[in-house]
Amino acid sequence: MNDLRVSLVQGETRWHDPAGNRDYYGDLIAPLKGATDLVVLPETFTSGFSNEAIGDAETMDGPTVAWIREQAAQLDAAVTGSVQLRVGDDVFNRMLFATPDGGLQHYDKRHLFRYAREHERYAAGRERLTLDWRGWRICPLVCYDLRFPVYSRNRFDVERPGQLDYDLALYVANWPAARAYPWKTLLRARAIENLSYVVGVNRVGTDGNGIDYSGDSAVIDFIGHAISECTDQQVVVTTTLQATELQAHRERFPAMLDGDRFSLE
C-alpha cells in the first residue's frame, strides 16, 4: 500500500438541477487534477435528497454517469458520489465509483431512510461492495448505512487470508444539521471498531424542503481522531491517508483476531 490522497467535496447542492450541479461540482473539482487519488462528492449530488426527484431519475446511459467518468479521466483520480438511477422499474440511490481507465463500479444504498419515506419510493440494494483502488481496499456506503454497524463491519477477507476486508470506508450523505452529533459520533465509532480510516462527506446549505445541512465532513483515522474536519461552509479539502500508520496500528492492536465470524444476508 502507498499513501492515498482523498479529496472531500463539501458543496451546496442545487435543488432538482442535475445539469447545474454537474457544472457546479465540475468547477469545484477541476483544480484537483494531478493532486489527488480519490474525489468524494455528497449523496444525491445532482438533485439533493428528494423523493420527488425520482421522476427525473437517469439511467446508467444518462449524462451523469458519462460526466463522472469524464471527471475521473480528466483528474487522473477516482471520483465517487451517489445519484438517483433507474434500472427497469426500480430507482436506486446508487453510489458510483469511476476510475480514470474508464472503469465504473457501483453500490446501491441498502438502508433506506424510513423517517423520510425513502423506502416507499426507492429500491434497496442487496450487496455490499468492496473494491480495490491504488492499493487500498475501499467500502463505499451511503448516509443512513452509517447507523447500522453490522453492515459496515470489517471482516477478514476470504480472498486474502489474514487481512481485513477493507482499509477505508466511505460514507456520502445528506445528513441534516439537526442530527449533526450522531453523524460525528458514528463516523468515529465506525473507524474505531473497524480498525480503518473513515471518510464522511456531507453537503451544506438549505435544500428545497427547508432542511439545513451543517457539513461536518471529516476524515477519521483508525483510533477515532479527526485528521481533517470541515465546518458548515463550501470547501474542498485534500487529506493524505498514511498506509504505514494504518498497518502499524493493526499489528500493534490486532482486535480483528478476536472478532466474531459472521455473514451478511
Backbone torsions as a table, in degrees:
resi	resn	phi	psi	omega
1	MET	NA	135.8	168.3
2	ASN	-101.5	167.3	174.4
3	ASP	-62.9	153.7	-177.2
4	LEU	-124.7	124.8	177.1
5	ARG	-90.6	121.8	-177.1
6	VAL	-118.8	129.1	-179.3
7	SER	-108.9	120.0	176.8
8	LEU	-90.3	125.7	-178.9
9	VAL	-113.0	96.7	-177.4
10	GLN	-99.1	99.3	-173.6
11	GLY	-118.1	172.2	177.7
12	GLU	-103.3	87.6	-174.8
13	THR	-59.1	132.7	177.0
14	ARG	-74.5	143.8	-174.8
15	TRP	-78.7	119.6	175.3
16	HIS	54.0	45.2	-177.3
17	ASP	-138.0	72.9	-176.9
18	PRO	-56.5	-46.8	-178.9
19	ALA	-63.9	-42.7	178.5
20	GLY	-63.4	-38.6	178.6
21	ASN	-69.9	-36.5	176.4
22	ARG	-62.5	-42.3	177.4
23	ASP	-65.1	-44.3	-177.4
24	TYR	-62.2	-52.9	-179.0
25	TYR	-70.6	-31.3	175.4
26	GLY	-60.5	-41.6	177.7
27	ASP	-66.4	-37.8	-179.2
28	LEU	-65.7	-37.7	-173.7
29	ILE	-94.7	-11.1	-178.1
30	ALA	-53.9	-40.1	-179.9
31	PRO	-67.5	-6.4	-177.1
32	LEU	-84.0	-1.2	-177.5
33	LYS	-55.1	123.2	178.4
34	GLY	74.7	2.1	-174.3
35	ALA	-116.9	6.8	-178.0
36	THR	-152.1	164.9	175.5
37	ASP	-108.9	-25.4	-174.5
38	LEU	-147.9	126.3	179.0
39	VAL	-111.0	125.9	-175.8
40	VAL	-116.2	116.6	177.3
41	LEU	-97.6	162.5	-178.7
42	PRO	-71.4	173.1	171.1
43	GLU	-62.8	144.3	177.8
44	THR	41.7	54.2	-172.8
45	PHE	-74.1	-7.0	176.3
46	THR	-96.8	-8.3	-172.3
47	SER	-142.6	-20.6	-163.7
48	GLY	83.8	165.6	-177.4
49	PHE	-81.1	100.8	-171.5
50	SER	-143.2	128.4	172.7
51	ASN	-68.8	-28.8	-178.4
52	GLU	-71.0	-24.2	-178.7
53	ALA	-68.2	-10.0	-177.8
54	ILE	-59.4	-32.4	-178.9
55	GLY	-66.0	-23.5	179.7
56	ASP	-106.3	17.1	-178.9
57	ALA	-59.2	134.3	178.1
58	GLU	-82.5	175.0	172.2
59	THR	-108.4	176.4	178.7
60	MET	-67.2	-12.4	175.4
61	ASP	-96.0	7.1	-174.8
62	GLY	-84.8	-178.4	-173.2
63	PRO	-69.1	-29.4	-177.5
64	THR	-73.0	-39.5	176.0
65	VAL	-62.9	-42.8	176.6
66	ALA	-61.7	-41.4	-178.8
67	TRP	-62.4	-46.4	-176.0
68	ILE	-67.2	-32.6	175.0
69	ARG	-67.4	-41.2	177.7
70	GLU	-62.5	-41.9	-179.9
71	GLN	-62.7	-42.5	179.4
72	ALA	-61.3	-42.6	179.8
73	ALA	-65.9	-42.3	-177.9
74	GLN	-68.4	-36.4	-175.8
75	LEU	-88.4	-12.7	-171.7
76	ASP	54.5	48.3	-178.8
77	ALA	-152.5	158.2	170.9
78	ALA	-74.6	144.9	177.7
79	VAL	-128.4	132.0	-177.9
80	THR	-139.0	155.4	179.1
81	GLY	168.4	165.1	-177.0
82	SER	-109.8	152.0	177.3
83	VAL	-144.7	163.9	173.8
84	GLN	-80.8	124.6	-178.9
85	LEU	-133.5	134.2	-178.0
86	ARG	-92.6	131.3	174.8
87	VAL	-130.0	105.6	-175.4
88	GLY	64.5	-125.1	-179.1
89	ASP	-90.2	-3.3	-174.9
90	ASP	-106.8	151.4	171.3
91	VAL	-119.8	129.3	-179.6
92	PHE	-111.1	148.6	166.3
93	ASN	-85.4	94.1	-165.9
94	ARG	-106.8	123.6	176.5
95	MET	-90.2	116.5	-179.5
96	LEU	-91.5	147.4	176.7
97	PHE	-136.1	100.1	-176.0
98	ALA	-103.6	141.7	-179.9
99	THR	-120.7	158.3	-172.6
100	PRO	-62.3	-21.6	-180.0
101	ASP	-81.9	6.1	-179.2
102	GLY	95.8	-3.6	-179.9
103	GLY	-68.5	148.9	178.9
104	LEU	-147.3	122.2	172.9
105	GLN	-122.1	164.9	-179.4
106	HIS	-148.4	155.7	174.3
107	TYR	-129.3	129.8	178.2
108	ASP	-96.0	127.1	-177.2
109	LYS	-51.6	124.4	-176.1
110	ARG	-82.0	-46.7	-173.9
111	HIS	-97.8	110.2	-177.5
112	LEU	-90.3	138.1	-169.0
113	PHE	-77.6	92.5	-176.2
114	ARG	-58.0	-36.3	-177.8
115	TYR	-56.9	-32.0	177.7
116	ALA	-105.4	13.3	176.5
117	ARG	64.0	24.2	177.7
118	GLU	-59.7	-34.0	-176.9
119	HIS	-66.7	-16.2	179.5
120	GLU	-86.2	-15.2	-175.2
121	ARG	-113.8	-34.3	-171.9
122	TYR	-109.6	155.6	175.3
123	ALA	-90.4	144.2	-179.8
124	ALA	-88.2	142.7	173.5
125	GLY	-70.9	162.0	-176.8
126	ARG	-118.0	-18.4	-172.6
127	GLU	-128.5	135.8	171.8
128	ARG	-78.6	148.2	-177.7
129	LEU	-117.6	134.7	163.1
130	THR	-124.7	141.4	-175.8
131	LEU	-138.4	162.0	178.9
132	ASP	-104.6	133.3	175.3
133	TRP	-147.2	116.1	178.1
134	ARG	49.5	45.3	175.0
135	GLY	86.9	-3.2	-179.6
136	TRP	-107.4	143.4	170.4
137	ARG	-93.7	127.5	-172.2
138	ILE	-125.6	138.6	177.7
139	CYS	-118.4	106.6	178.8
140	PRO	-84.8	134.0	-178.3
141	LEU	-141.3	164.8	-172.4
142	VAL	-128.6	119.7	165.6
143	CYS	41.7	-100.2	-174.5
144	TYR	-57.3	-24.0	175.6
145	ASP	-55.1	-27.3	-177.9
146	LEU	-58.9	-27.1	-176.8
147	ARG	-82.0	-0.2	-173.3
148	PHE	-121.5	90.2	-171.7
149	PRO	-65.1	-29.5	-179.4
150	VAL	-64.8	-41.7	-178.6
151	TYR	-66.7	-31.4	-179.5
152	SER	-87.3	-4.2	-169.8
153	ARG	-61.7	132.3	176.6
154	ASN	-79.3	129.6	-178.2
155	ARG	-123.6	166.8	170.1
156	PHE	-65.4	134.7	179.2
157	ASP	-82.1	119.2	-176.9
158	VAL	-64.5	-22.7	179.7
159	GLU	-85.4	-12.2	179.0
160	ARG	-135.1	78.5	-173.2
161	PRO	-51.5	134.1	177.2
162	GLY	86.3	-3.0	-179.7
163	GLN	-115.5	153.6	179.5
164	LEU	-76.2	158.1	-178.7
165	ASP	-56.4	-44.7	-178.6
166	TYR	-148.2	162.3	179.5
167	ASP	-107.8	-21.3	-175.9
168	LEU	-143.9	126.0	172.3
169	ALA	-103.9	131.9	178.7
170	LEU	-110.0	128.2	173.6
171	TYR	-120.9	117.4	173.4
172	VAL	-103.0	145.0	-168.3
173	ALA	-152.2	159.1	158.7
174	ASN	-120.9	81.2	-171.1
175	TRP	-104.2	112.9	-173.1
176	PRO	-61.2	149.7	179.4
177	ALA	-58.8	-31.7	-178.9
178	ALA	-61.5	-22.0	179.4
179	ARG	-118.3	34.1	-177.8
180	ALA	-64.6	-36.8	-177.4
181	TYR	-63.8	-46.1	174.6
182	PRO	-58.8	-40.0	177.7
183	TRP	-56.0	-52.3	-178.0
184	LYS	-63.8	-41.2	-176.7
185	THR	-68.9	-44.8	-176.5
186	LEU	-69.9	-33.5	174.8
187	LEU	-58.6	-42.9	179.5
188	ARG	-67.9	-40.3	179.4
189	ALA	-62.4	-44.5	-179.9
190	ARG	-62.6	-36.8	179.4
191	ALA	-67.9	-46.6	-176.8
192	ILE	-63.2	-50.0	-173.2
193	GLU	-71.8	-22.9	-176.8
194	ASN	-103.9	3.8	179.2
195	LEU	48.5	48.6	-177.0
196	SER	-144.0	163.9	166.7
197	TYR	-72.5	149.2	173.8
198	VAL	-131.3	133.9	174.4
199	VAL	-118.9	127.2	175.6
200	GLY	-121.3	124.7	-180.0
201	VAL	-120.5	119.3	-178.9
202	ASN	-117.3	168.3	177.2
203	ARG	-96.8	171.9	173.9
204	VAL	-125.1	176.4	177.1
205	GLY	89.5	-164.2	-178.9
206	THR	-123.6	132.3	-176.9
207	ASP	-90.0	-177.7	-176.4
208	GLY	-69.4	-11.8	174.7
209	ASN	-96.0	5.9	179.9
210	GLY	79.0	16.1	-180.0
211	ILE	-90.0	131.6	-179.0
212	ASP	-93.0	145.9	179.4
213	TYR	-127.8	131.7	-175.6
214	SER	-103.2	11.0	177.9
215	GLY	71.9	-102.4	-179.7
216	ASP	61.2	28.5	173.9
217	SER	-62.4	149.5	-173.6
218	ALA	-158.0	156.3	167.0
219	VAL	-112.8	120.5	-177.1
220	ILE	-113.1	134.5	178.3
221	ASP	-86.4	179.7	-170.9
222	PHE	-69.9	-8.1	173.3
223	ILE	-113.9	11.2	172.5
224	GLY	93.6	7.9	177.8
225	HIS	-84.6	139.1	175.5
226	ALA	-80.9	112.0	175.8
227	ILE	-75.5	-36.6	179.0
228	SER	-144.1	136.2	-178.2
229	GLU	-145.5	128.9	-177.2
230	CYS	-95.6	161.5	175.4
231	THR	-99.3	-134.3	-174.4
232	ASP	-110.5	25.3	-178.0
233	GLN	-114.6	156.1	171.6
234	GLN	-57.9	131.1	-179.8
235	VAL	-160.4	149.6	169.5
236	VAL	-122.5	120.5	-176.7
237	VAL	-132.5	136.2	-179.6
238	THR	-111.1	131.3	-178.6
239	THR	-127.7	140.3	178.5
240	THR	-96.8	123.5	176.3
241	LEU	-87.6	129.7	-174.4
242	GLN	-91.6	111.7	-177.8
243	ALA	-66.7	-43.4	-176.5
244	THR	-65.7	-35.2	178.8
245	GLU	-66.8	-39.5	177.2
246	LEU	-63.5	-47.7	-178.7
247	GLN	-63.3	-40.5	179.9
248	ALA	-64.8	-38.9	178.8
249	HIS	-64.4	-42.0	-179.7
250	ARG	-66.0	-34.4	176.9
251	GLU	-72.0	-37.9	-177.0
252	ARG	-74.8	-33.7	-173.8
253	PHE	-134.4	73.1	-171.7
254	PRO	-82.4	60.4	-177.9
255	ALA	-61.0	-24.2	-178.4
256	MET	-63.9	-21.8	179.2
257	LEU	-69.7	-19.2	-179.8
258	ASP	-104.8	7.2	-176.6
259	GLY	-73.6	161.3	178.9
260	ASP	-82.8	138.2	175.0
261	ARG	-82.9	135.3	-178.4
262	PHE	-159.6	168.5	174.7
263	SER	-132.2	154.5	179.6
264	LEU	-100.2	144.2	178.4
265	GLU	-116.6	NA	NA
